[in-house]
Amino acid sequence: FLVPRHAAVLADEMGLGKSMQAISSIRFLLHTGAARKVLVVCPKGLVSNWVRELADWAPEVPVAVIEGDPQRRRWQWTLPDVPVKVVNYESVVRDRDVLAGSGEPFDLVVLDEAQRVKNASSQTARAVRAIGRRRSWALTGTPVENSADDLLGLFDYVAPGQLHERMSPRELGAACADHVLRRTKDKVLEDLPPRLNRDE
């Protein structure tokens, strides 16, 4: 679903492996030459989780985490031989100027917990939309939390202009159908491997 799309929302229910699917797709794009610069934006608490999952599912892909003081982050943004960079939403807001002057756009920007940009007028949403990119993917288990406006905010990032507030719910559904994949556990339970419990 993700690989051929330049604008995609993977909205699988929690626990169905959205990050693993995204990483497998990123790895495919990197190996086929369809992407060279990838940015993963996620909440601060999930940065280490992304680094761990990237090591598990794409161990050969170099990864940099954008963190630290402003000078260090500015240097990390310009690292040339690191195809995947992971950053939290707050750093994207703080480093808007650095990103604006970075020149060549990212081949892919992936937003994890993308409901963070549902309010299109928020600083976070504006900063994320300003990132130069060729592909926009969003991962969220809750694409619509409160109202259809949530979907509008999400699509302002994924596919600007695809949806507008004058659309009826039916029109919204039809306009975003090709860009959204949502599966629930009860629909895919038989396709999942057996559950593994691990004490840590």
C-alpha positions as CSV (number, residue, x, y, z in Angstrom):
1,F,0.0,0.0,0.0
2,L,2.7,2.6,1.0
3,V,5.4,2.0,-1.6
4,P,3.6,3.2,-4.7
5,R,1.9,6.2,-3.0
6,H,3.3,9.7,-2.6
7,A,0.4,10.5,-0.3
8,A,-0.7,7.9,2.2
9,V,-2.3,7.4,5.6
10,L,-1.7,4.1,7.3
11,A,-4.5,4.0,9.9
12,D,-4.3,0.4,11.2
13,E,-5.5,-0.1,14.7
14,M,-2.9,0.0,17.5
15,G,-0.8,-3.2,17.7
16,L,-0.9,-4.1,14.0
17,G,2.6,-3.0,13.2
18,K,2.3,0.4,11.5
19,S,6.0,1.3,12.2
20,M,7.2,-2.1,10.9
21,Q,5.2,-1.7,7.7
22,A,6.6,1.8,7.2
23,I,10.2,0.7,7.9
24,S,9.8,-2.2,5.4
25,S,8.5,0.2,2.8
26,I,11.3,2.8,3.6
27,R,13.9,0.0,3.2
28,F,12.4,-1.0,-0.2
29,L,12.5,2.6,-1.4
30,L,16.1,3.0,-0.3
31,H,17.3,-0.2,-1.9
32,T,15.6,0.5,-5.2
33,G,16.9,4.1,-5.3
34,A,13.4,5.6,-5.2
35,A,14.5,7.4,-2.0
36,R,17.8,8.7,-0.6
37,K,16.7,11.1,2.2
38,V,14.0,10.0,4.6
39,L,12.7,11.8,7.7
40,V,10.7,10.2,10.4
41,V,8.9,12.6,12.8
42,C,7.4,11.2,16.0
43,P,6.6,12.1,19.6
44,K,9.7,12.5,21.8
45,G,8.9,9.3,23.8
46,L,8.9,7.2,20.6
47,V,12.3,8.2,19.2
48,S,14.2,5.4,20.9
49,N,11.4,3.0,19.8
50,W,11.9,4.0,16.2
51,V,15.6,3.6,16.4
52,R,15.2,0.1,17.9
53,E,12.6,-0.9,15.3
54,L,14.8,0.4,12.4
55,A,17.7,-1.7,13.8
56,D,15.4,-4.7,13.9
57,W,13.8,-4.4,10.5
58,A,16.4,-2.5,8.5
59,P,19.7,-3.2,10.3
60,E,21.9,-2.1,7.2
61,V,20.3,1.3,7.0
62,P,22.3,4.1,8.8
63,V,20.1,6.2,11.1
64,A,20.7,9.5,12.9
65,V,18.6,11.0,15.7
66,I,18.3,14.8,15.6
67,E,18.7,15.9,19.2
68,G,20.7,18.0,21.6
69,D,21.5,21.7,21.6
70,P,20.7,23.9,18.6
71,Q,24.2,23.8,17.2
72,R,24.4,20.0,17.4
73,R,21.0,19.7,15.7
74,R,22.0,22.1,12.9
75,W,25.0,19.8,12.2
76,Q,22.9,16.6,12.4
77,W,20.4,18.0,9.9
78,T,23.2,18.3,7.3
79,L,24.8,14.8,7.8
80,P,25.1,13.7,4.2
81,D,25.6,9.9,4.4
82,V,22.7,9.1,6.7
83,P,19.6,8.2,4.7
84,V,17.2,8.1,7.6
85,K,16.8,10.8,10.2
86,V,14.5,10.5,13.2
87,V,13.3,13.6,15.0
88,N,10.6,14.6,17.5
89,Y,7.8,17.1,16.7
90,E,9.2,19.7,19.1
91,S,12.5,19.8,17.4
92,V,10.8,20.2,14.0
93,V,9.1,23.3,15.4
94,R,12.3,24.7,16.9
95,D,14.3,24.0,13.8
96,R,11.9,25.4,11.2
97,D,14.5,27.9,9.9
98,V,17.2,25.2,9.5
99,L,14.7,23.0,7.6
100,A,13.6,25.9,5.4
101,G,17.1,26.6,4.3
102,S,18.2,23.0,3.8
103,G,17.8,23.1,0.1
104,E,17.0,19.7,-1.4
105,P,13.7,18.3,-0.1
106,F,13.3,14.9,1.6
107,D,12.3,12.1,-0.7
108,L,9.9,11.0,2.1
109,V,8.6,12.4,5.4
110,V,6.8,10.0,7.7
111,L,4.7,11.3,10.6
112,D,4.1,8.8,13.4
113,E,1.2,9.5,15.7
114,A,0.1,11.9,12.9
115,Q,-3.0,13.0,14.8
116,R,-0.6,15.5,16.3
117,V,-1.2,17.6,13.1
118,K,-5.0,17.4,13.1
119,N,-5.3,21.0,14.2
120,A,-4.1,22.6,10.9
121,S,-3.5,26.0,12.5
122,S,-1.2,24.7,15.3
123,Q,2.6,25.5,15.3
124,T,3.3,21.8,14.9
125,A,1.1,21.3,11.9
126,R,2.5,24.5,10.2
127,A,6.1,23.4,10.9
128,V,5.5,19.9,9.5
129,R,3.7,21.1,6.4
130,A,6.7,23.5,5.7
131,I,9.2,20.6,5.4
132,G,10.2,20.1,1.7
133,R,9.2,16.6,0.6
134,R,8.3,14.5,-2.4
135,R,6.3,11.9,-0.5
136,S,4.1,12.3,2.6
137,W,3.1,9.4,4.7
138,A,1.1,9.5,8.0
139,L,0.8,6.7,10.6
140,T,-2.1,7.0,13.1
141,G,-4.4,4.6,14.8
142,T,-6.9,7.4,15.2
143,P,-7.3,9.4,12.0
144,V,-10.6,10.9,13.2
145,E,-10.8,11.4,17.0
146,N,-13.4,14.1,17.3
147,S,-14.8,15.3,14.0
148,A,-14.1,15.4,10.2
149,D,-11.9,18.4,10.8
150,D,-9.3,16.0,12.1
151,L,-9.1,14.3,8.7
152,L,-8.9,17.7,7.0
153,G,-5.9,18.7,9.2
154,L,-4.2,15.4,8.4
155,F,-4.8,15.8,4.7
156,D,-3.4,19.3,4.8
157,Y,-0.1,17.5,5.3
158,V,-0.6,14.3,3.3
159,A,-2.3,15.7,0.2
160,P,-2.9,19.5,0.4
161,G,-6.0,20.5,-1.5
162,Q,-7.4,16.9,-1.7
163,L,-10.1,17.6,0.9
164,H,-12.0,20.8,1.9
165,E,-14.4,21.7,4.6
166,R,-17.4,22.1,2.3
167,M,-17.4,18.4,1.5
168,S,-20.1,16.1,2.9
169,P,-18.9,13.1,4.9
170,R,-19.7,10.9,1.9
171,E,-17.6,13.2,-0.4
172,L,-14.7,13.2,2.2
173,G,-14.8,9.4,2.3
174,A,-14.7,9.1,-1.5
175,A,-11.9,11.8,-1.9
176,C,-9.6,10.1,0.6
177,A,-10.4,6.4,-0.1
178,D,-7.3,5.8,-2.3
179,H,-5.0,7.4,0.3
180,V,-6.1,5.7,3.5
181,L,-5.7,2.1,4.6
182,R,-7.4,1.1,7.9
183,R,-7.5,-2.4,9.3
184,T,-8.8,-3.5,12.7
185,K,-7.6,-6.5,14.8
186,D,-10.8,-8.4,14.3
187,K,-10.5,-8.1,10.5
188,V,-6.9,-9.4,10.3
189,L,-6.7,-11.7,13.4
190,E,-6.2,-14.8,11.3
191,D,-3.4,-13.3,9.3
192,L,-1.4,-12.3,12.4
193,P,1.4,-14.6,13.8
194,P,0.9,-16.1,17.3
195,R,1.3,-13.6,20.1
196,L,4.6,-13.7,21.9
197,N,4.9,-12.6,25.5
198,R,8.3,-11.4,26.7
199,D,9.1,-10.3,30.2
200,E,11.6,-7.4,30.5
